[in-house]
């Protein structure tokens, strides 16, 4: 299996991606995060921008040391710097990011510590080539790479409500050589996803990996670390239960080769708008997970007319005729054109 840093080569380097996107160095009793959400058209990918997540942090021993609730909104395709006050001047090695009422699709997170350490995490960890969580394309470019984004939400629009990171395990390749994608996607303290309402606990490494009697590497023990319950969370849960289901009504058109309609429709964890891949000449219908070619002179079967944004159904129709199925999009977002 390829190493995780082989998959995301050039993205997670401290001197490249991290230093150019890190918030200012905090004082001893602070840690700072930068959270960047999905980029798209002028009005934004539907629900990609929204409420910044709550952030809880713990030290390496699993001791809770700080939280920031309801940091505010993040505009579509933009970022927000969030400062978390710490009860002790310890390294905040574990962080729990919990979604709020508006679903948010996170392209990357960077984190700075008082001792000058700088770390980062990218939404590619959620896509179908890695941990297969809720994801979509983001169109945010870093270090020459186009990032994907990871969805989290609290009210049911998206299945995943939160995730935790052991942030320094996502350093550059030279410091993590040999760890593969499976290691990071095994729901261990390095990276773990949650679906329950307002999670306030994390798992953490209790003992380091050690060599056994026969020279074998023993697995480290895991513990559970508890943080505070968010004030007013019970009342918010009642309100969330009455919200209508999420409905995506936009279309993304992309010329980027990495934005594959085949990959998007083939992933059971992708969430978001229909996609026209101009590079592939294909259309992904996210409601049915069907991939169709774009209509053209040589296409005789069912297809998607990218000019009028309509499905043309020819199979099963009367000979010589076709049925047009209009897709009622509220906005078309052009990426990389």
Rosetta blueprint (number, residue, H / E / L):
1 X L
2 X L
3 X E
4 X H
5 X H
6 X H
7 X H
8 X L
9 X L
10 X L
11 X L
12 X L
13 X L
14 X H
15 X H
16 X H
17 X H
18 X H
19 X H
20 X H
21 X H
22 X L
23 X L
24 X L
25 X L
26 X L
27 X L
28 X L
29 X L
30 X E
31 X E
32 X E
33 X E
34 X E
35 X E
36 X E
37 X E
38 X L
39 X L
40 X L
41 X L
42 X L
43 X L
44 X L
45 X L
46 X L
47 X L
48 X L
49 X L
50 X E
51 X E
52 X L
53 X L
54 X E
55 X E
56 X E
57 X E
58 X E
59 X L
60 X L
61 X L
62 X L
63 X L
64 X E
65 X E
66 X E
67 X E
68 X E
69 X L
70 X L
71 X L
72 X L
73 X E
74 X E
75 X L
76 X L
77 X L
78 X L
79 X E
80 X E
81 X E
82 X E
83 X E
84 X E
85 X E
86 X L
87 X L
88 X L
89 X L
90 X L
91 X L
92 X L
93 X L
94 X E
95 X E
96 X E
97 X E
98 X E
99 X L
100 X L
101 X L
102 X L
103 X L
104 X E
105 X E
106 X E
107 X E
108 X E
109 X E
110 X E
111 X E
112 X E
113 X L
114 X L
115 X L
116 X L
117 X L
118 X E
119 X E
120 X E
121 X E
122 X E
123 X H
124 X H
125 X H
126 X H
127 X L
128 X L
129 X L
130 X L
131 X L
132 X L
133 X L
134 X L
135 X E
136 X E
137 X E
138 X E
139 X E
140 X E
141 X E
142 X E
143 X L
144 X L
145 X E
146 X E
147 X E
148 X E
149 X E
150 X E
151 X E
152 X E
153 X L
154 X L
155 X L
156 X L
157 X L
158 X L
159 X L
160 X L
161 X L
162 X E
163 X E
164 X E
165 X E
166 X E
167 X H
168 X H
169 X H
170 X H
171 X L
172 X L
173 X H
174 X H
175 X H
176 X L
177 X L
178 X L
179 X L
180 X E
181 X H
182 X H
183 X H
184 X H
185 X L
186 X L
187 X L
188 X E
189 X L
190 X L
191 X E
192 X E
193 X E
194 X E
195 X L
196 X L
197 X L
198 X L
199 X L
200 X L
201 X E
202 X E
203 X E
204 X E
205 X E
206 X L
207 X L
208 X L
209 X L
210 X E
211 X E
212 X L
213 X L
214 X L
215 X L
216 X L
217 X E
218 X E
219 X L
220 X L
221 X L
222 X E
223 X E
224 X E
225 X E
226 X E
227 X L
228 X L
229 X L
230 X L
231 X L
232 X L
233 X H
234 X H
235 X H
236 X H
237 X H
238 X H
239 X H
240 X H
241 X L
242 X L
243 X L
244 X L
245 X L
246 X L
247 X L
248 X L
249 X L
250 X E
251 X E
252 X E
253 X E
254 X E
255 X L
256 X L
257 X L
258 X L
259 X L
260 X L
261 X H
262 X H
263 X H
264 X H
265 X H
266 X H
267 X L
268 X L
269 X L
270 X E
271 X L
272 X L
273 X L
274 X E
275 X E
276 X E
277 X E
278 X L
279 X L
280 X L
281 X L
282 X E
283 X E
284 X E
285 X E
286 X L
287 X L
288 X L
289 X L
290 X E
291 X E
292 X E
293 X E
294 X E
295 X L
296 X L
297 X L
298 X L
299 X L
300 X L
301 X L
302 X L
303 X E
304 X E
305 X E
306 X L
307 X L
308 X L
309 X L
310 X E
311 X E
312 X E
313 X E
314 X L
315 X L
316 X L
317 X L
318 X L
319 X L
320 X L
321 X L
322 X L
323 X E
324 X E
325 X E
326 X E
327 X L
328 X L
329 X L
330 X L
331 X E
332 X E
333 X E
334 X E
335 X E
336 X L
337 X L
